[in-house]
Amino acid sequence: MLDSAPLTVLYDGRPTAQANCCEQTGVATTNGPATTLVASSGPPSGSPHTDGALRYASIVTMSTGERRAYFEAARPDGAHDLFTQRVP
């Protein structure tokens, strides 16, 4: 979950089951009732490298209140690495 007002979440944005190895991450928010999520109008987020994979994304609130994103993304050589970065 990225935010709670409005509810904003990350989801597996792959277009087909065959794209399982190169999943991308989409963003959806509530548009009206909290039970209805709507995908953002843009394409899912992905790595600019090789297969474009950006998957297993999670946002964690640390004990200090800082929020960090953890995710797997494709590297230029085709391998995938785990990354973390601060979320403002």
C-alpha positions, 0 to 999 in steps of 0.5 A: 500500500502506498497510501490510505487516503485515497487507497493506493496500491501496487499490483502485478502489471504483467499483461499476460501469464506468459510475461511471468518472468518479466513482470512490471508493477502497476499502481491502482487507486480507489475512485469512489467506494473503497472497494473499487480500485482503478489502474492508473492510465499510464503503462506499468512501471518497469526497468529500462533494461533488457526484459523490463522486469520490476516486480515484488515491489513492497513499501515498508514503514521503518521504525523511524517513520521513514518509508522504503521501497524494496523491489526486484529489477532487471539489470543491463546484463539481463540478470535481476537484482534486489533494490531498496530506495527511500520513498518521500 
